[in-house]
Amino acid sequence: MRKSDPRWRAIQKIKTVGPCYMAASGLDPLTEEQTKQGNHEHIIHLMDFCFKILETLKDFNQYTLGTKFLMKIGFNYGPVTDGIIGQNKVLYDIWGDTVNLSSRMMSTGKEGKIQLPAECLPYLIDHFKLPKRGKVNIKGKGEMITHFCVERKPEGQIKQNLEARSSKNINSPDNVVL
């Protein structure tokens, strides 16, 4: 996994806490401005990054005798508050409901899978297969409908979905090829 891949440009590692690796996308001023203008491409790249992490872990396990590392990924999209905390040992961090729900997606997820709330579908459905997991009890939220992101759609299908969306000015995820 190379940081030099241009798709990873907007992705920032925030921190690791125990088994949790937190990364975010869209925090830099350029990507934030693009998002305000309706360009959510960095979210697609973040999901590609999630798949690359799972692939890298699978490769590591295959070539390392006796290891079987497993990972659950929680994914969410939305506003966050960010800042520097600490006086002696400063640390950059992000907070908010978006971060909390992403953490809950991870903790209630399944090993080897990427779980996300239904609210993320409009940003990802053209590019990825997102089968419904169903209702999951989420601490602080109650029952929520969640989905797994299982794979990237074939390029032809992505192109078809994007053309259909732009030609009809479709904003609903109900109008794309699943």
C-alpha positions in Angstrom: 0.0 0.0 0.0 1.7 3.2 -1.2 0.9 6.6 0.2 2.0 7.9 -3.2 -1.2 6.6 -4.8 -3.0 9.8 -5.8 -6.3 8.3 -4.5 -4.9 8.4 -0.9 -4.0 12.2 -1.1 -6.9 13.3 1.1 -6.7 10.4 3.6 -5.1 11.2 7.0 -4.2 8.8 9.7 -5.6 10.3 12.9 -4.5 7.9 15.6 -4.4 4.3 16.7 -6.0 3.2 20.0 -5.6 -0.4 20.9 -6.8 -2.4 17.9 -8.4 0.7 16.3 -6.8 2.5 13.4 -8.6 5.8 12.7 -8.3 7.5 9.4 -10.3 10.4 7.9 -10.7 11.9 4.5 -11.7 15.4 3.4 -10.1 17.4 6.2 -7.7 19.3 4.1 -8.9 22.7 2.7 -8.9 21.6 -1.0 -10.9 18.5 -0.5 -13.3 20.3 1.9 -13.9 22.9 -0.8 -14.5 20.2 -3.4 -17.0 18.6 -1.1 -18.9 21.8 -0.7 -19.2 22.0 -4.4 -20.7 18.5 -4.6 -17.6 16.5 -5.4 -17.5 13.5 -3.0 -14.8 11.6 -4.8 -12.6 11.4 -1.7 -15.3 9.2 0.0 -15.0 6.7 -2.8 -11.2 6.8 -2.4 -11.5 6.3 1.3 -13.6 3.2 0.7 -11.0 2.0 -1.9 -8.4 2.5 0.9 -10.5 0.3 3.2 -10.4 -2.5 0.7 -6.7 -2.0 0.2 -6.1 -2.4 3.9 -8.1 -5.7 4.0 -6.2 -6.9 0.9 -2.9 -6.0 2.5 -3.8 -7.8 5.7 -4.9 -10.9 3.7 -1.6 -10.9 1.9 0.4 -10.5 5.1 -1.5 -13.5 6.7 -0.9 -15.6 3.6 2.9 -15.0 3.6 3.5 -15.1 7.4 3.4 -18.5 9.0 1.2 -18.9 12.0 -0.6 -15.5 11.8 -4.2 -14.8 11.2 -4.8 -11.2 11.8 -8.5 -10.2 11.4 -10.0 -6.7 11.0 -13.4 -5.1 11.2 -13.9 -1.7 9.5 -16.5 0.9 10.4 -17.2 3.5 7.9 -19.2 6.8 8.1 -19.5 10.1 6.4 -20.4 13.5 7.9 -19.1 16.6 9.7 -16.5 16.4 12.3 -14.8 18.8 14.7 -11.0 18.7 14.6 -8.3 20.3 16.6 -5.1 20.0 18.6 -5.3 18.8 22.2 -2.8 18.8 25.0 -0.2 21.2 26.3 2.9 19.1 26.8 2.2 16.3 24.4 0.1 17.8 21.6 -2.1 15.5 19.5 -4.4 16.2 16.5 -7.8 14.5 16.8 -11.3 14.6 15.5 -14.6 14.3 17.4 -18.3 14.3 16.8 -21.3 12.1 16.0 -19.8 11.0 12.7 -16.7 9.7 14.5 -18.7 8.0 17.2 -21.0 6.3 14.7 -18.0 5.1 12.6 -16.6 3.6 15.8 -19.9 1.8 16.5 -19.9 0.5 12.9 -16.6 -1.1 13.6 -17.5 -2.5 17.1 -20.7 -4.0 15.8 -19.2 -5.1 12.5 -18.0 -8.5 11.4 -14.4 -9.6 10.8 -13.2 -9.0 7.3 -16.1 -6.7 6.5 -16.7 -3.0 6.1 -19.9 -1.9 7.8 -21.6 1.5 7.2 -24.9 3.2 8.0 -27.6 3.6 5.4 -26.9 7.3 5.2 -23.7 6.7 3.4 -25.3 4.9 0.5 -25.9 7.9 -1.8 -22.2 8.6 -1.9 -21.1 5.0 -2.5 -23.8 3.1 -4.3 -22.7 4.0 -7.8 -19.3 2.5 -7.2 -19.7 -0.4 -4.7 -22.0 -3.3 -3.9 -23.7 -2.5 -0.6 -26.0 -5.4 0.5 -28.2 -4.6 3.5 -27.1 -6.2 6.7 -30.3 -5.3 8.5 -31.1 -3.7 11.9 -28.2 -3.5 14.3 -28.4 -2.2 17.9 -26.0 0.7 18.0 -25.0 2.1 21.4 -26.4 5.6 21.8 -28.5 5.3 18.6 -30.8 2.3 19.1 -31.6 0.1 16.1 -30.1 1.3 12.8 -30.2 -0.3 9.4 -26.6 -1.0 8.3 -25.0 -2.3 5.1 -21.8 -4.0 4.2 -19.6 -2.8 1.4 -18.5 -6.0 -0.2 -16.7 -5.0 -3.4 -16.2 -2.4 -6.1 -18.6 -2.7 -9.0 -17.2 -3.4 -12.5 -16.1 -0.2 -14.3 -18.8 -0.6 -17.0 -21.6 -0.7 -14.3 -20.1 2.4 -12.5 -20.0 4.3 -15.8 -23.6 3.3 -16.5 -24.8 4.4 -13.0 -23.0 7.7 -13.3 -24.4 8.4 -16.8 -27.9 7.6 -15.6 -27.5 9.8 -12.6 -26.2 12.8 -14.6 -28.5 12.5 -17.6 -31.6 12.4 -15.4 -30.3 14.5 -12.6 -30.9 11.6 -10.3 -30.0 12.1 -6.6 -31.7 9.0 -5.2 -29.7 5.8 -4.6 -32.9 3.9 -5.6 -32.3 4.7 -9.3 -28.9 3.0 -9.8 -28.0 -0.5 -10.8 -27.3 -2.5 -7.6 
